[in-house]
Amino acid sequence: MNTNLGGDNVDRDMVLGALLCLASGQVATNWFDQLVDHKAISEGITALISAATAPK
C-alpha cells in the first residue's frame, strides 16, 4: 500500500519498519518506551496490523 501512495516512499518505509521492529520486541524495547507517545504509537501499530491481516 505504501508504494501506491506515490512520491518518495523510502522515508515512510524506514520509519514504519523501525516502529514495527521496536513494537515487536525484537530489539531493545527501552528505545520504544522512550518515545513520547509510545502508547499511542503501539495502539496505531496494532490497529494497522489488524487492518492488514483482516479478511477481505
N, CA, C and O atoms as a CHARMM CRD file, in Angstrom:
* protein
*
  224
    1    1 MET  N      0.83300  -1.18400   0.00000 PROA 1      0.00000
    2    1 MET  CA     0.00000   0.00000   0.00000 PROA 1      0.00000
    3    1 MET  C      0.87800   1.24800   0.00000 PROA 1      0.00000
    4    1 MET  O      0.56400   2.21800  -0.69000 PROA 1      0.00000
    5    2 ASN  N      1.95800   1.24000   0.75100 PROA 2      0.00000
    6    2 ASN  CA     2.81800   2.41500   0.82300 PROA 2      0.00000
    7    2 ASN  C      3.36900   2.77600  -0.54800 PROA 2      0.00000
    8    2 ASN  O      3.51100   3.95800  -0.86300 PROA 2      0.00000
    9    3 THR  N      3.68000   1.79000  -1.35900 PROA 3      0.00000
   10    3 THR  CA     4.22300   2.09600  -2.68700 PROA 3      0.00000
   11    3 THR  C      3.18800   2.73700  -3.58700 PROA 3      0.00000
   12    3 THR  O      3.55500   3.44100  -4.52800 PROA 3      0.00000
   13    4 ASN  N      1.91200   2.52100  -3.33300 PROA 4      0.00000
   14    4 ASN  CA     0.85400   3.11400  -4.14200 PROA 4      0.00000
   15    4 ASN  C      0.58400   4.57100  -3.78500 PROA 4      0.00000
   16    4 ASN  O     -0.17700   5.24100  -4.48300 PROA 4      0.00000
   17    5 LEU  N      1.19000   5.07100  -2.71800 PROA 5      0.00000
   18    5 LEU  CA     0.97100   6.45000  -2.31800 PROA 5      0.00000
   19    5 LEU  C      1.71100   7.42900  -3.22000 PROA 5      0.00000
   20    5 LEU  O      1.37200   8.61100  -3.25700 PROA 5      0.00000
   21    6 GLY  N      2.69500   6.96300  -3.93200 PROA 6      0.00000
   22    6 GLY  CA     3.44200   7.80200  -4.84900 PROA 6      0.00000
   23    6 GLY  C      4.51500   8.61300  -4.14600 PROA 6      0.00000
   24    6 GLY  O      4.59300   8.64300  -2.91700 PROA 6      0.00000
   25    7 GLY  N      5.32200   9.25500  -4.92900 PROA 7      0.00000
   26    7 GLY  CA     6.38400  10.07200  -4.36900 PROA 7      0.00000
   27    7 GLY  C      7.50400   9.22400  -3.78300 PROA 7      0.00000
   28    7 GLY  O      7.61800   8.03100  -4.06100 PROA 7      0.00000
   29    8 ASP  N      8.31100   9.85900  -2.97900 PROA 8      0.00000
   30    8 ASP  CA     9.45100   9.18300  -2.36000 PROA 8      0.00000
   31    8 ASP  C      8.96900   8.49000  -1.09200 PROA 8      0.00000
   32    8 ASP  O      8.75300   9.14600  -0.07300 PROA 8      0.00000
   33    9 ASN  N      8.80000   7.17900  -1.14300 PROA 9      0.00000
   34    9 ASN  CA     8.24300   6.44300  -0.01100 PROA 9      0.00000
   35    9 ASN  C      9.31300   5.78600   0.85300 PROA 9      0.00000
   36    9 ASN  O      8.97800   5.07200   1.79800 PROA 9      0.00000
   37   10 VAL  N     10.59200   6.00800   0.55300 PROA 10     0.00000
   38   10 VAL  CA    11.65900   5.38200   1.33300 PROA 10     0.00000
   39   10 VAL  C     11.59800   5.83200   2.78400 PROA 10     0.00000
   40   10 VAL  O     11.76200   5.01800   3.69300 PROA 10     0.00000
   41   11 ASP  N     11.36500   7.11300   3.00700 PROA 11     0.00000
   42   11 ASP  CA    11.31000   7.62500   4.38100 PROA 11     0.00000
   43   11 ASP  C     10.16500   6.99500   5.15800 PROA 11     0.00000
   44   11 ASP  O     10.33800   6.61700   6.31700 PROA 11     0.00000
   45   12 ARG  N      8.99800   6.87800   4.53500 PROA 12     0.00000
   46   12 ARG  CA     7.85400   6.25400   5.21500 PROA 12     0.00000
   47   12 ARG  C      8.15800   4.80300   5.54400 PROA 12     0.00000
   48   12 ARG  O      7.86400   4.34100   6.64600 PROA 12     0.00000
   49   13 ASP  N      8.74700   4.08000   4.59500 PROA 13     0.00000
   50   13 ASP  CA     9.08000   2.67200   4.83100 PROA 13     0.00000
   51   13 ASP  C     10.07600   2.52500   5.96400 PROA 13     0.00000
   52   13 ASP  O      9.95400   1.61900   6.78900 PROA 13     0.00000
   53   14 MET  N     11.06000   3.40800   6.00900 PROA 14     0.00000
   54   14 MET  CA    12.08900   3.32300   7.03800 PROA 14     0.00000
   55   14 MET  C     11.48400   3.56400   8.42500 PROA 14     0.00000
   56   14 MET  O     11.77800   2.82800   9.36700 PROA 14     0.00000
   57   15 VAL  N     10.65400   4.57600   8.54800 PROA 15     0.00000
   58   15 VAL  CA    10.03600   4.88500   9.83900 PROA 15     0.00000
   59   15 VAL  C      9.07000   3.77600  10.23500 PROA 15     0.00000
   60   15 VAL  O      9.08300   3.33000  11.38200 PROA 15     0.00000
   61   16 LEU  N      8.23900   3.32900   9.31300 PROA 16     0.00000
   62   16 LEU  CA     7.28800   2.26100   9.61400 PROA 16     0.00000
   63   16 LEU  C      8.01400   0.98000  10.02000 PROA 16     0.00000
   64   16 LEU  O      7.62200   0.32300  10.98400 PROA 16     0.00000
   65   17 GLY  N      9.05400   0.63000   9.29900 PROA 17     0.00000
   66   17 GLY  CA     9.83000  -0.56500   9.63800 PROA 17     0.00000
   67   17 GLY  C     10.46400  -0.46200  11.01100 PROA 17     0.00000
   68   17 GLY  O     10.46000  -1.42500  11.77700 PROA 17     0.00000
   69   18 ALA  N     11.00900   0.70700  11.32200 PROA 18     0.00000
   70   18 ALA  CA    11.63200   0.89800  12.63800 PROA 18     0.00000
   71   18 ALA  C     10.59900   0.78500  13.75100 PROA 18     0.00000
   72   18 ALA  O     10.85400   0.14500  14.77100 PROA 18     0.00000
   73   19 LEU  N      9.44000   1.40000  13.56300 PROA 19     0.00000
   74   19 LEU  CA     8.40700   1.34300  14.60000 PROA 19     0.00000
   75   19 LEU  C      7.86300  -0.07300  14.77400 PROA 19     0.00000
   76   19 LEU  O      7.64300  -0.51400  15.90200 PROA 19     0.00000
   77   20 LEU  N      7.64500  -0.78400  13.67900 PROA 20     0.00000
   78   20 LEU  CA     7.16600  -2.16400  13.78300 PROA 20     0.00000
   79   20 LEU  C      8.18800  -3.05000  14.48400 PROA 20     0.00000
   80   20 LEU  O      7.82800  -3.90200  15.29700 PROA 20     0.00000
   81   21 CYS  N      9.44200  -2.84900  14.17100 PROA 21     0.00000
   82   21 CYS  CA    10.50300  -3.62700  14.81800 PROA 21     0.00000
   83   21 CYS  C     10.55900  -3.31200  16.31200 PROA 21     0.00000
   84   21 CYS  O     10.66800  -4.21600  17.14100 PROA 21     0.00000
   85   22 LEU  N     10.48500  -2.03700  16.64300 PROA 22     0.00000
   86   22 LEU  CA    10.52300  -1.65100  18.05200 PROA 22     0.00000
   87   22 LEU  C      9.31900  -2.20100  18.80900 PROA 22     0.00000
   88   22 LEU  O      9.45400  -2.68700  19.93200 PROA 22     0.00000
   89   23 ALA  N      8.15600  -2.12400  18.19800 PROA 23     0.00000
   90   23 ALA  CA     6.93900  -2.59200  18.86700 PROA 23     0.00000
   91   23 ALA  C      6.90400  -4.10600  19.00000 PROA 23     0.00000
   92   23 ALA  O      6.24800  -4.63200  19.90000 PROA 23     0.00000
   93   24 SER  N      7.60300  -4.81600  18.11300 PROA 24     0.00000
   94   24 SER  CA     7.55100  -6.27800  18.13600 PROA 24     0.00000
   95   24 SER  C      8.38800  -6.89000  19.25600 PROA 24     0.00000
   96   24 SER  O      8.25600  -8.07500  19.56000 PROA 24     0.00000
   97   25 GLY  N      9.24900  -6.07700  19.86800 PROA 25     0.00000
   98   25 GLY  CA    10.08100  -6.60400  20.93900 PROA 25     0.00000
   99   25 GLY  C     11.32900  -7.30800  20.43400 PROA 25     0.00000
  100   25 GLY  O     12.02900  -7.95300  21.21500 PROA 25     0.00000
  101   26 GLN  N     11.61800  -7.20000  19.15700 PROA 26     0.00000
  102   26 GLN  CA    12.78800  -7.85200  18.58300 PROA 26     0.00000
  103   26 GLN  C     14.08400  -7.11800  18.91400 PROA 26     0.00000
  104   26 GLN  O     15.16900  -7.68000  18.76700 PROA 26     0.00000
  105   27 VAL  N     13.97800  -5.89200  19.35200 PROA 27     0.00000
  106   27 VAL  CA    15.14800  -5.09500  19.71900 PROA 27     0.00000
  107   27 VAL  C     14.92600  -4.54700  21.11900 PROA 27     0.00000
  108   27 VAL  O     13.91200  -4.83400  21.75400 PROA 27     0.00000
  109   28 ALA  N     15.86200  -3.77400  21.58400 PROA 28     0.00000
  110   28 ALA  CA    15.75700  -3.20100  22.92900 PROA 28     0.00000
  111   28 ALA  C     14.47300  -2.38100  23.05000 PROA 28     0.00000
  112   28 ALA  O     14.33900  -1.32900  22.42500 PROA 28     0.00000
  113   29 THR  N     13.55200  -2.86000  23.84300 PROA 29     0.00000
  114   29 THR  CA    12.25600  -2.19300  23.95600 PROA 29     0.00000
  115   29 THR  C     12.34700  -0.86000  24.68500 PROA 29     0.00000
  116   29 THR  O     11.43800  -0.03800  24.57100 PROA 29     0.00000
  117   30 ASN  N     13.42100  -0.62800  25.42800 PROA 30     0.00000
  118   30 ASN  CA    13.51000   0.64900  26.12100 PROA 30     0.00000
  119   30 ASN  C     13.61400   1.80400  25.12600 PROA 30     0.00000
  120   30 ASN  O     13.24600   2.92600  25.47200 PROA 30     0.00000
  121   31 TRP  N     14.09900   1.57400  23.90900 PROA 31     0.00000
  122   31 TRP  CA    14.11300   2.62500  22.88600 PROA 31     0.00000
  123   31 TRP  C     12.68600   3.02100  22.54700 PROA 31     0.00000
  124   31 TRP  O     12.36800   4.20800  22.47100 PROA 31     0.00000
  125   32 PHE  N     11.83400   2.03600  22.34600 PROA 32     0.00000
  126   32 PHE  CA    10.43100   2.30800  22.01400 PROA 32     0.00000
  127   32 PHE  C      9.73700   3.00700  23.17300 PROA 32     0.00000
  128   32 PHE  O      8.96500   3.94200  22.96000 PROA 32     0.00000
  129   33 ASP  N     10.00200   2.56400  24.39600 PROA 33     0.00000
  130   33 ASP  CA     9.36000   3.14500  25.57500 PROA 33     0.00000
  131   33 ASP  C      9.75700   4.59300  25.80000 PROA 33     0.00000
  132   33 ASP  O      9.03800   5.32700  26.47800 PROA 33     0.00000
  133   34 GLN  N     10.88900   5.02300  25.24600 PROA 34     0.00000
  134   34 GLN  CA    11.33700   6.39700  25.40900 PROA 34     0.00000
  135   34 GLN  C     10.63800   7.36400  24.45700 PROA 34     0.00000
  136   34 GLN  O     10.74300   8.57800  24.63000 PROA 34     0.00000
  137   35 LEU  N      9.92900   6.84900  23.46100 PROA 35     0.00000
  138   35 LEU  CA     9.19300   7.73800  22.56900 PROA 35     0.00000
  139   35 LEU  C      8.08300   8.42600  23.35500 PROA 35     0.00000
  140   35 LEU  O      7.45700   7.81400  24.22000 PROA 35     0.00000
  141   36 VAL  N      7.84500   9.68700  23.05400 PROA 36     0.00000
  142   36 VAL  CA     6.88300  10.48500  23.81300 PROA 36     0.00000
  143   36 VAL  C      5.49700   9.84300  23.81200 PROA 36     0.00000
  144   36 VAL  O      4.86600   9.74200  24.86400 PROA 36     0.00000
  145   37 ASP  N      5.02300   9.41500  22.66600 PROA 37     0.00000
  146   37 ASP  CA     3.67700   8.84600  22.55200 PROA 37     0.00000
  147   37 ASP  C      3.72500   7.35100  22.26900 PROA 37     0.00000
  148   37 ASP  O      2.98500   6.85300  21.42000 PROA 37     0.00000
  149   38 HSD  N      4.59900   6.63000  22.98000 PROA 38     0.00000
  150   38 HSD  CA     4.77300   5.21200  22.65500 PROA 38     0.00000
  151   38 HSD  C      3.49300   4.40300  22.81700 PROA 38     0.00000
  152   38 HSD  O      3.29100   3.42800  22.09200 PROA 38     0.00000
  153   39 LYS  N      2.63700   4.77700  23.73500 PROA 39     0.00000
  154   39 LYS  CA     1.37600   4.03100  23.89500 PROA 39     0.00000
  155   39 LYS  C      0.46400   4.25000  22.69200 PROA 39     0.00000
  156   39 LYS  O     -0.12800   3.30000  22.17900 PROA 39     0.00000
  157   40 ALA  N      0.35000   5.48700  22.24400 PROA 40     0.00000
  158   40 ALA  CA    -0.48500   5.78500  21.07900 PROA 40     0.00000
  159   40 ALA  C      0.09900   5.14800  19.81800 PROA 40     0.00000
  160   40 ALA  O     -0.64300   4.65200  18.97000 PROA 40     0.00000
  161   41 ILE  N      1.41600   5.16200  19.69500 PROA 41     0.00000
  162   41 ILE  CA     2.06600   4.53900  18.54100 PROA 41     0.00000
  163   41 ILE  C      1.81900   3.03800  18.55700 PROA 41     0.00000
  164   41 ILE  O      1.52600   2.44800  17.51700 PROA 41     0.00000
  165   42 SER  N      1.93300   2.41900  19.71600 PROA 42     0.00000
  166   42 SER  CA     1.70100   0.98700  19.83700 PROA 42     0.00000
  167   42 SER  C      0.26500   0.62700  19.45200 PROA 42     0.00000
  168   42 SER  O      0.02600  -0.36800  18.76800 PROA 42     0.00000
  169   43 GLU  N     -0.67900   1.44200  19.89700 PROA 43     0.00000
  170   43 GLU  CA    -2.08500   1.20400  19.53800 PROA 43     0.00000
  171   43 GLU  C     -2.29400   1.35500  18.03300 PROA 43     0.00000
  172   43 GLU  O     -3.03500   0.58300  17.42400 PROA 43     0.00000
  173   44 GLY  N     -1.64800   2.33500  17.44500 PROA 44     0.00000
  174   44 GLY  CA    -1.74300   2.52900  15.99900 PROA 44     0.00000
  175   44 GLY  C     -1.15100   1.37300  15.22900 PROA 44     0.00000
  176   44 GLY  O     -1.70900   0.94600  14.21800 PROA 44     0.00000
  177   45 ILE  N     -0.02800   0.86000  15.69400 PROA 45     0.00000
  178   45 ILE  CA     0.60700  -0.28400  15.04700 PROA 45     0.00000
  179   45 ILE  C     -0.29500  -1.51200  15.14700 PROA 45     0.00000
  180   45 ILE  O     -0.44900  -2.25800  14.18000 PROA 45     0.00000
  181   46 THR  N     -0.88200  -1.71300  16.30800 PROA 46     0.00000
  182   46 THR  CA    -1.79800  -2.84500  16.48900 PROA 46     0.00000
  183   46 THR  C     -2.98700  -2.72200  15.54200 PROA 46     0.00000
  184   46 THR  O     -3.39900  -3.71000  14.93300 PROA 46     0.00000
  185   47 ALA  N     -3.53900  -1.52000  15.41300 PROA 47     0.00000
  186   47 ALA  CA    -4.66700  -1.30100  14.50100 PROA 47     0.00000
  187   47 ALA  C     -4.24500  -1.53000  13.05100 PROA 47     0.00000
  188   47 ALA  O     -5.00600  -2.09500  12.26500 PROA 47     0.00000
  189   48 LEU  N     -3.03800  -1.09600  12.69500 PROA 48     0.00000
  190   48 LEU  CA    -2.53400  -1.28300  11.34100 PROA 48     0.00000
  191   48 LEU  C     -2.36900  -2.76600  11.02000 PROA 48     0.00000
  192   48 LEU  O     -2.75600  -3.21900   9.94200 PROA 48     0.00000
  193   49 ILE  N     -1.80400  -3.51100  11.94400 PROA 49     0.00000
  194   49 ILE  CA    -1.62000  -4.94300  11.73300 PROA 49     0.00000
  195   49 ILE  C     -2.97300  -5.64300  11.62500 PROA 49     0.00000
  196   49 ILE  O     -3.15400  -6.52400  10.78400 PROA 49     0.00000
  197   50 SER  N     -3.91900  -5.25300  12.47400 PROA 50     0.00000
  198   50 SER  CA    -5.25900  -5.85600  12.40600 PROA 50     0.00000
  199   50 SER  C     -5.91800  -5.57100  11.07300 PROA 50     0.00000
  200   50 SER  O     -6.53200  -6.46000  10.48200 PROA 50     0.00000
  201   51 ALA  N     -5.79900  -4.33500  10.58800 PROA 51     0.00000
  202   51 ALA  CA    -6.40100  -3.97900   9.30000 PROA 51     0.00000
  203   51 ALA  C     -5.70900  -4.72000   8.16300 PROA 51     0.00000
  204   51 ALA  O     -6.36500  -5.15400   7.21600 PROA 51     0.00000
  205   52 ALA  N     -4.40700  -4.86600   8.24700 PROA 52     0.00000
  206   52 ALA  CA    -3.66800  -5.52000   7.16800 PROA 52     0.00000
  207   52 ALA  C     -3.91700  -7.02000   7.11800 PROA 52     0.00000
  208   52 ALA  O     -3.82600  -7.62700   6.05100 PROA 52     0.00000
  209   53 THR  N     -4.22900  -7.62000   8.25400 PROA 53     0.00000
  210   53 THR  CA    -4.42600  -9.06700   8.28900 PROA 53     0.00000
  211   53 THR  C     -5.90000  -9.47100   8.29900 PROA 53     0.00000
  212   53 THR  O     -6.21100 -10.66200   8.31400 PROA 53     0.00000
  213   54 ALA  N     -6.80500  -8.50100   8.29000 PROA 54     0.00000
  214   54 ALA  CA    -8.24000  -8.80700   8.30100 PROA 54     0.00000
  215   54 ALA  C     -8.65400  -9.42800   6.96600 PROA 54     0.00000
  216   54 ALA  O     -8.16000  -9.03500   5.90900 PROA 54     0.00000
  217   55 PRO  N     -9.55700 -10.39100   7.02400 PROA 55     0.00000
  218   55 PRO  CA   -10.04200 -10.99400   5.76400 PROA 55     0.00000
  219   55 PRO  C    -10.74100  -9.93600   4.91300 PROA 55     0.00000
  220   55 PRO  O    -11.40400  -9.03400   5.42400 PROA 55     0.00000
  221   56 LYS  N    -10.57300 -10.07600   3.62200 PROA 56     0.00000
  222   56 LYS  CA   -11.19000  -9.09900   2.69500 PROA 56     0.00000
  223   56 LYS  C    -12.37300  -9.67600   2.01300 PROA 56     0.00000
  224   56 LYS  O    -13.01000  -9.00100   1.20500 PROA 56     0.00000
